[in-house]
Amino acid sequence: MRSRLAGLAVGLCALTALPSAAREAADASTSSTSASASKGPCRATVSEGETYTICAVDLRREQIRLFWLRPDGAPYTSLSSLARSQGSALSFAMNAGMYDKDQAPVGLYIEEGRELKRVSTANGPGNFHLKPNGIFYVKGDRAGVLDTVRYLKVKPKPDFATQSGPMLVIDGKIHPKISEDGPSQKVRNGVGVRDDGRTAIFAISERPVSFGAFARLFKDALGCRNALFLDGSVSSLYAPGLGRSDLSRPLGPLVGAISR
């Protein structure tokens, strides 16, 4: 395993709390204009002087899916491979959690209601085990982010779910073990939700940033009461509306949005 493995309350992002630049980015996917639709759900925004790409997916218009294994049983391993398989229906995708040397998820992984990997409550080194870690899940046209203990109590029976860690924001507060600006600087990606779970907000940094800065992006700039770290260093984005398809080392689980 790589060294970086490091009652119901869905993570909500209050739209009224967003600064104007972040609000414009988060609202891009819900715009009714054809120009916005042609560009897809992803936009750039700036927080504390750092640039991020924010992808806001309206689950009433698009379905968020997780992808790990191709029909032949081999991992997709790359965003480009996933894009080829899904074609023009795929409006955006990114890596969706930590994985082992065989590109297998290290924690809970559910795809189309089938649990392919069990939830992990083990202790260990690395970001994944920086408790509390958490789970991003999708059920119908709603999404949620819960810490692992709460998820196990709620048992939402989702269509899709991926476990990663650590949580970035927990009930409106930054994870207690994340320092304000620690020495670790990585390109990072993560996820939160808003609008009573109707909109999922994915973010990726354009440069290496600290855990603290990334957590504040979700808490302060995006107003997310709960947010989950997905990964760092290998963080990658596919956004055809921006003409972007990142290359990286082989990836494990992926998350993407397709038209309903």
Backbone hydrogen bonds in HBPLUS format (Angstrom, degrees):
<---DONOR---> <-ACCEPTOR-->    atom                        ^
c    i                          cat <-CA-CA->   ^        H-A-AA   ^      H-
h    n   atom  resd res      DA  || num        DHA   H-A  angle D-A-AA Bond
n    s   type  num  typ     dist DA aas  dist angle  dist       angle   num
A0005-LEU N   A0002-ARG O   3.17 MM   3  5.85 169.7  2.18 119.0 122.2     1
A0225-ARG N   A0012-LEU O   2.69 MM 213  5.38 160.7  1.73 146.3 151.7     2
A0013-CYS N   A0193-VAL O   2.59 MM 180  5.71  92.3  2.35 109.5 131.1     3
A0014-ALA N   A0223-GLY O   3.14 MM 209  5.39 145.0  2.27 136.0 129.4     4
A0017-ALA N   A0014-ALA O   3.00 MM   3  5.53 155.0  2.07 113.4 121.1     5
A0018-LEU N   A0015-LEU O   3.12 MM   3  5.53 168.1  2.13 115.2 119.0     6
A0023-ARG N   A0019-PRO O   2.74 MM   4  5.84 155.4  1.80 160.3 169.0     7
A0024-GLU N   A0020-SER O   2.96 MM   4  6.12 156.2  2.01 149.0 153.8     8
A0025-ALA N   A0021-ALA O   3.21 MM   4  6.50 155.1  2.28 141.8 148.2     9
A0026-ALA N   A0022-ALA O   2.87 MM   4  6.10 162.5  1.90 152.0 156.8    10
A0027-ASP N   A0023-ARG O   2.92 MM   4  6.00 142.2  2.07 146.3 155.6    11
A0028-ALA N   A0025-ALA O   3.31 MM   3  5.37 159.6  2.35 102.9 109.0    12
A0030-THR N   A0027-ASP O   3.02 MM   3  5.46 141.5  2.18 111.4 122.4    13
A0031-SER N   A0028-ALA O   3.34 MM   3  5.50 164.2  2.37 105.8 110.4    14
A0037-ALA N   A0033-THR O   3.18 MM   4  6.46 160.6  2.22 146.2 151.8    15
A0038-SER N   A0034-SER O   2.94 MM   4  6.08 149.4  2.04 144.8 152.2    16
A0039-LYS N   A0036-SER O   3.12 MM   3  5.28 134.8  2.33  99.4 111.6    17
A0040-GLY N   A0037-ALA O   3.34 MM   3  5.37 147.4  2.46  98.0 106.8    18
A0056-ALA N   A0041-PRO O   3.12 MM  15  5.41 149.3  2.21 144.7 136.5    19
A0043-ARG N   A0054-ILE O   2.82 MM  11  5.38 155.8  1.88 150.0 157.0    20
A0054-ILE N   A0043-ARG O   2.70 MM  11  5.38 160.7  1.74 173.3 170.4    21
A0045-THR N   A0052-TYR O   2.84 MM   7  5.42 153.8  1.90 156.1 160.6    22
A0052-TYR N   A0045-THR O   2.82 MM   7  5.42 167.6  1.84 166.0 168.5    23
A0047-SER N   A0050-GLU O   2.87 MM   3  5.34 159.9  1.91 154.8 158.7    24
A0050-GLU N   A0047-SER O   2.95 MM   3  5.34 167.2  1.96 120.5 122.9    25
A0206-GLU N   A0051-THR O   3.01 MM 155  5.74 158.1  2.06 161.2 154.6    26
A0053-THR N   A0204-ILE O   2.94 MM 151  5.45 163.4  1.96 159.7 163.7    27
A0204-ILE N   A0053-THR O   3.07 MM 151  5.45 145.0  2.19 143.5 154.1    28
A0055-CYS N   A0202-PHE O   2.81 MM 147  5.05 164.8  1.83 145.8 150.7    29
A0202-PHE N   A0055-CYS O   2.93 MM 147  5.05 174.3  1.94 144.2 145.9    30
A0057-VAL N   A0200-ALA O   2.90 MM 143  5.26 166.9  1.92 155.6 158.9    31
A0200-ALA N   A0057-VAL O   3.02 MM 143  5.26 153.8  2.09 148.6 149.0    32
A0061-ARG N   A0058-ASP O   2.96 MM   3  5.56 154.1  2.03 115.7 123.5    33
A0062-GLU N   A0058-ASP O   2.89 MM   4  6.05 158.9  1.94 156.2 163.1    34
A0059-LEU N   A0198-ARG O   2.79 MM 139  5.43 163.0  1.82 169.7 174.5    35
A0260-ARG N   A0061-ARG O   3.30 MM 199  6.04 154.5  2.37 148.6 141.1    36
A0063-GLN N   A0258-ILE O   2.72 MM 195  5.35 164.0  1.75 169.3 169.2    37
A0258-ILE N   A0063-GLN O   2.95 MM 195  5.35 159.4  1.99 148.2 153.4    38
A0065-ARG N   A0256-GLY O   2.87 MM 191  5.53 164.9  1.89 161.4 166.6    39
A0256-GLY N   A0065-ARG O   2.96 MM 191  5.53 160.4  2.00 157.8 163.2    40
A0067-PHE N   A0254-LEU O   2.77 MM 187  5.02 159.1  1.81 145.0 148.2    41
A0254-LEU N   A0067-PHE O   2.70 MM 187  5.02 159.5  1.74 155.3 162.0    42
A0076-TYR N   A0068-TRP O   2.96 MM   8  6.05 149.3  2.05 154.9 158.0    43
A0070-ARG N   A0074-ALA O   2.71 MM   4  5.48 175.3  1.71 159.8 158.3    44
A0073-GLY N   A0070-ARG O   2.86 MM   3  5.29 164.2  1.89 121.0 124.7    45
A0251-LEU N   A0077-THR O   2.76 MM 174  4.38 166.3  1.78 117.6 122.4    46
A0082-LEU N   A0078-SER O   3.25 MM   4  6.55 157.1  2.31 141.7 147.5    47
A0083-ALA N   A0079-LEU O   2.83 MM   4  6.08 159.3  1.87 151.5 157.6    48
A0084-ARG N   A0080-SER O   2.98 MM   4  6.19 154.1  2.05 145.4 151.5    49
A0085-SER N   A0081-SER O   3.19 MM   4  6.41 151.0  2.27 141.8 149.2    50
A0086-GLN N   A0082-LEU O   3.01 MM   4  6.23 145.3  2.14 150.8 160.3    51
A0087-GLY N   A0083-ALA O   2.85 MM   4  5.66 143.9  1.98 147.3 154.6    52
A0090-LEU N   A0087-GLY O   3.30 MM   3  6.18 165.3  2.32 122.8 125.6    53
A0091-SER N   A0257-ALA O   2.93 MM 166  5.72 155.9  1.99 156.4 163.7    54
A0257-ALA N   A0092-PHE O   3.09 MM 165  5.66 150.4  2.18 148.7 152.0    55
A0093-ALA N   A0238-TYR O   2.95 MM 145  4.97 141.7  2.10 141.4 144.2    56
A0238-TYR N   A0093-ALA O   2.78 MM 145  4.97 159.1  1.82 156.6 153.3    57
A0094-MET N   A0255-VAL O   2.92 MM 161  5.59 148.8  2.02 154.2 164.1    58
A0255-VAL N   A0094-MET O   2.87 MM 161  5.59 166.1  1.89 169.5 173.9    59
A0096-ALA N   A0253-PRO O   2.85 MM 157  5.28 166.1  1.87 138.7 134.3    60
A0106-VAL N   A0098-MET O   3.32 MM   8  6.20 152.9  2.40 133.3 131.5    61
A0100-ASP N   A0104-ALA O   2.87 MM   4  5.45 151.4  1.95 147.7 154.2    62
A0103-GLN N   A0100-ASP O   2.98 MM   3  5.29 156.3  2.04 122.4 121.9    63
A0163-GLN N   A0108-LEU O   2.99 MM  55  5.02 136.9  2.18 153.7 147.5    64
A0109-TYR N   A0117-LYS O   3.09 MM   8  4.92 156.1  2.15 131.2 126.8    65
A0116-LEU N   A0109-TYR O   2.86 MM   7  5.66 145.1  1.98 155.9 167.4    66
A0117-LYS N   A0109-TYR O   3.26 MM   8  4.92 151.1  2.35 138.0 137.6    67
A0110-ILE N   A0161-ALA O   2.89 MM  51  4.82 161.5  1.93 137.5 140.4    68
A0161-ALA N   A0110-ILE O   3.04 MM  51  4.82 150.0  2.13 129.1 127.3    69
A0111-GLU N   A0114-ARG O   2.95 MM   3  5.26 157.7  2.00 143.8 144.6    70
A0114-ARG N   A0111-GLU O   3.00 MM   3  5.26 164.6  2.02 113.3 116.9    71
A0113-GLY N   A0159-ASP O   2.73 MM  46  4.25 161.1  1.76 131.9 129.5    72
A0130-LEU N   A0127-ASN O   3.06 MM   3  5.18 167.9  2.08 113.1 115.1    73
A0131-LYS N   A0129-HIS O   2.94 MM   2  5.52 117.7  2.34 111.9  94.7    74
A0167-MET N   A0132-PRO O   3.06 MM  35  6.17 167.1  2.08 149.8 146.6    75
A0148-THR N   A0133-ASN O   3.03 MM  15  5.98 159.1  2.07 132.8 134.0    76
A0134-GLY N   A0164-SER O   2.95 MM  30  5.77 167.8  1.97 158.0 162.1    77
A0164-SER N   A0134-GLY O   2.98 MM  30  5.77 160.3  2.02 156.5 162.6    78
A0135-ILE N   A0146-LEU O   2.81 MM  11  5.52 159.7  1.86 163.5 169.9    79
A0146-LEU N   A0135-ILE O   3.09 MM  11  5.52 161.5  2.12 151.7 155.7    80
A0136-PHE N   A0162-THR O   3.01 MM  26  5.54 159.5  2.05 164.3 161.9    81
A0162-THR N   A0136-PHE O   2.93 MM  26  5.54 152.8  2.01 155.5 164.4    82
A0137-TYR N   A0144-GLY O   2.98 MM   7  5.41 163.6  2.00 151.6 155.4    83
A0144-GLY N   A0137-TYR O   2.93 MM   7  5.41 150.7  2.01 150.6 153.2    84
A0138-VAL N   A0160-PHE O   2.83 MM  22  5.14 156.3  1.88 147.8 148.9    85
A0159-ASP N   A0138-VAL O   2.82 MM  21  5.81 146.1  1.93 147.6 158.7    86
A0160-PHE N   A0138-VAL O   3.18 MM  22  5.14 160.4  2.22 144.4 147.0    87
A0139-LYS N   A0142-ARG O   2.86 MM   3  5.50 165.7  1.88 158.6 163.5    88
A0142-ARG N   A0139-LYS O   3.22 MM   3  5.50 148.2  2.32 118.2 127.7    89
A0143-ALA N   A0197-GLY O   2.75 MM  54  4.80 146.7  1.86 127.0 138.1    90
A0151-TYR N   A0147-ASP O   2.92 MM   4  6.15 161.0  1.96 158.4 164.8    91
A0152-LEU N   A0148-THR O   3.01 MM   4  6.24 158.9  2.06 151.6 155.9    92
A0153-LYS N   A0149-VAL O   3.20 MM   4  6.49 139.2  2.37 138.7 149.4    93
A0153-LYS N   A0150-ARG O   3.06 MM   3  5.05 125.7  2.37  95.4 109.9    94
A0154-VAL N   A0150-ARG O   2.88 MM   4  6.12 157.0  1.93 156.1 162.4    95
A0155-LYS N   A0151-TYR O   2.83 MM   4  5.83 166.4  1.85 157.5 160.9    96
A0229-PHE N   A0166-PRO O   3.15 MM  63  5.75 163.1  2.18 156.6 161.4    97
A0168-LEU N   A0227-ALA O   2.77 MM  59  5.25 163.9  1.79 136.4 140.4    98
A0175-HIS N   A0168-LEU O   3.01 MM   7  5.44 161.8  2.05 134.3 135.3    99
A0169-VAL N   A0227-ALA O   3.27 MM  58  4.93 162.1  2.31 123.0 126.2   100
A0227-ALA N   A0169-VAL O   3.04 MM  58  4.93 151.0  2.12 128.7 129.2   101
A0170-ILE N   A0173-LYS O   2.69 MM   3  5.21 169.9  1.69 155.4 155.6   102
A0173-LYS N   A0170-ILE O   3.03 MM   3  5.21 158.8  2.08 110.0 116.9   103
A0172-GLY N   A0225-ARG O   2.70 MM  53  4.04 165.4  1.72 129.4 127.8   104
A0178-ILE N   A0175-HIS O   3.06 MM   3  5.53 168.7  2.07 121.4 124.5   105
A0186-LYS N   A0209-VAL O   3.07 MM  23  5.33 162.4  2.10 137.4 132.7   106
A0209-VAL N   A0186-LYS O   2.76 MM  23  5.33 159.6  1.80 130.8 125.5   107
A0233-SER N   A0187-VAL O   2.89 MM  46  5.28 144.2  2.01 147.6 158.6   108
A0205-SER N   A0188-ARG O   2.93 MM  17  5.59 155.5  1.99 156.7 164.8   109
A0189-ASN N   A0231-ASP O   3.06 MM  42  5.79 155.3  2.12 163.2 163.8   110
A0230-LEU N   A0189-ASN O   2.88 MM  41  5.62 162.4  1.91 144.0 144.9   111
A0231-ASP N   A0189-ASN O   3.41 MM  42  5.79 156.5  2.47 141.1 143.4   112
A0190-GLY N   A0203-ALA O   2.98 MM  13  5.52 148.4  2.08 148.2 156.4   113
A0203-ALA N   A0190-GLY O   3.06 MM  13  5.52 159.1  2.10 145.4 147.1   114
A0191-VAL N   A0228-LEU O   2.98 MM  37  5.44 151.8  2.06 147.3 156.4   115
A0228-LEU N   A0191-VAL O   2.87 MM  37  5.44 162.6  1.90 158.5 162.8   116
A0192-GLY N   A0201-ILE O   2.88 MM   9  5.16 151.0  1.97 144.5 154.1   117
A0201-ILE N   A0192-GLY O   2.71 MM   9  5.16 169.9  1.72 145.9 149.0   118
A0194-ARG N   A0199-THR O   2.81 MM   5  5.29 154.5  1.87 154.0 161.7   119
A0197-GLY N   A0194-ARG O   2.96 MM   3  5.21 123.7  2.28 102.3 117.1   120
A0199-THR N   A0194-ARG O   3.19 MM   5  5.29 170.4  2.20 142.6 140.0   121
A0198-ARG N   A0195-ASP O   2.94 MM   3  5.18 159.4  1.99 109.7 116.5   122
A0214-PHE N   A0210-SER O   3.08 MM   4  6.30 159.9  2.12 147.4 153.1   123
A0215-ALA N   A0211-PHE O   2.84 MM   4  6.05 157.8  1.88 154.9 161.0   124
A0216-ARG N   A0212-GLY O   2.97 MM   4  6.17 157.2  2.02 148.4 154.6   125
A0217-LEU N   A0213-ALA O   3.04 MM   4  6.29 140.4  2.21 140.1 150.4   126
A0219-LYS N   A0215-ALA O   2.99 MM   4  6.26 167.9  2.01 153.0 157.0   127
A0220-ASP N   A0216-ARG O   2.73 MM   4  5.31 156.5  1.78 139.6 147.6   128
A0221-ALA N   A0216-ARG O   3.40 MM   5  6.94 153.4  2.47 146.2 153.8   129
A0222-LEU N   A0217-LEU O   2.87 MM   5  6.18 136.1  2.07 154.7 167.8   130
A0224-CYS N   A0218-PHE O   2.64 MM   6  5.25 165.0  1.67 155.4 151.3   131
A0234-VAL N   A0232-GLY O   2.77 MM   2  5.51 142.7  1.90 101.9  92.2   132
A0246-ASP N   A0237-LEU O   3.00 MM   9  5.54 174.9  2.01 152.6 154.0   133
A0239-ALA N   A0244-ARG O   2.84 MM   5  5.06 162.0  1.88 138.4 144.6   134
A0242-LEU N   A0239-ALA O   2.88 MM   3  5.45 151.3  1.96 117.8 126.6   135
A0244-ARG N   A0239-ALA O   3.10 MM   5  5.06 172.2  2.11 130.2 130.3   136
A0243-GLY N   A0240-PRO O   3.01 MM   3  4.65 155.2  2.07  96.3 104.0   137
